Amino acid sequence: MPTIKIPKDQWKTAWKFLTAIGPVTRISTDYIYEISAQQLEALCTTGFQFEIMKNESLKKQNENAEYRQAV
């Protein structure tokens, strides 16, 4: 599953957009989410800014996260 980080200032709008397509899993308190390939493709066609997270970055983020929450 693709993992993305959404900028705080775009979070609300991007969240509504992504959840309209399908489920989203929050994996960090730092606006990092697992999404489907379909959601990633749709996100790429919009004006939303986001960062695709690499495994190394995720490991560092997850070390600091205290929970994994499915939304």
C-alpha positions as CSV (number, residue, x, y, z in Angstrom):
1,M,0.0,0.0,0.0
2,P,1.3,3.5,-0.8
3,T,2.0,5.6,2.3
4,I,1.7,9.4,2.1
5,K,2.2,12.5,4.2
6,I,-0.3,15.3,3.8
7,P,0.6,18.9,4.7
8,K,-1.3,20.1,7.7
9,D,-2.9,23.0,5.8
10,Q,-4.4,20.7,3.2
11,W,-5.3,17.8,5.6
12,K,-9.1,18.4,5.9
13,T,-9.8,18.7,2.2
14,A,-7.5,15.9,1.2
15,W,-9.0,13.7,3.9
16,K,-12.5,14.2,2.6
17,F,-11.3,13.5,-0.9
18,L,-9.5,10.3,0.0
19,T,-12.3,8.9,2.3
20,A,-14.8,9.4,-0.4
21,I,-12.9,6.9,-2.5
22,G,-12.2,4.3,0.1
23,P,-10.8,3.6,3.6
24,V,-7.6,5.4,4.9
25,T,-5.3,4.1,7.6
26,R,-3.6,6.6,9.8
27,I,-0.2,5.3,10.8
28,S,1.2,8.3,12.6
29,T,0.1,11.4,14.5
30,D,2.1,13.3,11.9
31,Y,-0.5,13.2,9.1
32,I,0.9,10.0,7.6
33,Y,-1.6,7.6,6.0
34,E,-1.7,4.3,4.1
35,I,-4.0,4.6,1.0
36,S,-4.9,2.4,-1.9
37,A,-3.4,2.6,-5.3
38,Q,-6.7,3.9,-6.6
39,Q,-6.6,6.7,-4.1
40,L,-3.0,7.6,-5.0
41,E,-3.8,7.7,-8.7
42,A,-6.8,10.0,-8.0
43,L,-4.7,12.2,-5.7
44,C,-2.1,12.6,-8.4
45,T,-4.7,14.1,-10.7
46,T,-5.7,16.8,-8.2
47,G,-3.9,19.9,-6.9
48,F,-3.2,18.4,-3.5
49,Q,0.3,18.5,-2.2
50,F,1.6,15.3,-0.6
51,E,4.8,13.3,-0.1
52,I,5.2,9.6,-0.8
53,M,7.0,8.2,2.2
54,K,9.9,5.7,1.8
55,N,10.4,2.8,4.1
56,E,13.3,4.4,5.8
57,S,11.3,7.5,6.6
58,L,8.4,5.5,7.9
59,K,10.6,3.4,10.3
60,K,11.8,6.7,11.9
61,Q,8.3,8.1,12.1
62,N,6.8,4.8,13.5
63,E,9.5,4.6,16.2
64,N,8.0,7.8,17.6
65,A,4.4,6.9,17.1
66,E,2.6,5.4,20.0
67,Y,-0.3,3.8,18.1
68,R,-1.6,2.6,14.8
69,Q,-5.1,3.6,14.2
70,A,-7.4,2.5,11.4
71,V,-9.8,5.3,10.4
